Amino acid sequence: MKLVRVRCVTVRVSIAITAYKAADYLEKAVRSALAQTETDLEVVIVDDCSPDATCEVAYRLAAEDPRVHVVPLKTNLGGAGALNRAIDAAQGEWVAVLDADDWYEPTRIEKLITAAEAAGVDMVSDNQYFFDATAQRSVRTAFARTYHDQRVDLDGFLRHTDPTAPFDYGQLKPVYRKAFLKEHGIRYQEEFRDGFDYFVLLDYFLAGGKAVVVDEPLYYYLQPFGSLSRQWAQAGRRRYPFEKIKQYNDKVIRKRQFDMTPGQIQAMLRRGRGFEVMARLHQVREQL
């Protein structure tokens, strides 16, 4: 029987990592979290009922460092459900998201929370390095650097959520103030198996949240399909389900239409049309 640690001390930040079949990648992500210059932190790993050795890797890392805590799930909930369990378990004032196959620059948490607190906002994110696993190199940043940070509200978020653009703000990797999420009942929508990152950000901004996007790239995003190597990063990966996300987008518009202005609804509709374009483009590529 595995021992369960009882935690009652609040830390400054919890780094939430959800893992499914991530045995080959998880350790790098966790070690990048533990190596942060902000040391008042914990790492919460939720194993989403992985069939491989992911859970064993997580428990080994927890045995090495008391800041690591493991939440094993008995059934597979998908990314959204696993993230909700991670946030529920988090003891931090802030909650940072880290995908199990990505990693942080050592100063990321310190710089982002400092920026958020200076701006008086409840969410902060940053630029990203896009990394091609097969080529073993960073190929670009998520967006071109301007060397100044950007304040973002709902309208600004919607302006930057075009799926046909080089980078969509739905791909931001946020650090949230947990109290804001709790106060407004913001949770990942577990009915959505894909694209849930965008919809929780939308809910955050619809609740009146403001954010800062730091210009400096401090997050390494592993490209599912390498833009240089033209190879999938992991066996079994598939293309993004654009058609399904279009359906989710339409459903959210119907559900939240009275919470948005006509201009904001139009921005959501444009986003849906962008997914239609991407779906057709990939159909042509697959035929070729």
C-alpha angles and dihedrals in degrees: 000000000000118000117242116217116223110219125192104152117100116227128197096249139011117204108211117207121179114195134193120169088343101134092124095049110028099085094058091051093048095046090051088054093048091048093062119131085228098077100178092091147106131210117223113197117192112194106206095213093285117195092213132060096288094114092048091052090049093052091047090055090047090053090054097049126028090211090072117087126184127211109189115199120213093208132033109258100173126240097298095050092045091051091052090054090049092052091046089055095043118111096188129112085225128037119208124194120224122174113225093242096046132072144204136240107244094249097046102104095041093050096044097048091045089053093047094049092046090053095042094235132137099222134045135175138164149215116284141219111231107218126200106211097200094046089041095220143098109258102189146329121267092248134005113273118251096174094235131087121244129227111219132196130169095286092047091049092051092048089059099046102091110136091204092059123093089253132020120201087226084076094061115125102223135206107206132194099240095215090062092053091049095045093053098036093240113171136156111268104246094196088070113077093182134033094021092134090067095048096051089051089050090052089050093055093041087057088060097262121157127204145192121221109203114219096217116091107237101152127074112214116197107221111231088216114027113238091208103034096037087219132123112252093220134027113257096024116142137194120280111276097239094169092055093047089052088057091049090049092053091048093052091049090055091046098045102029093114090053093058136066119241089257092053091049089052089052090054091048090051088052089054091051088051090059089052089054092049092048092053092046093053092046089057092047092050091051091050 
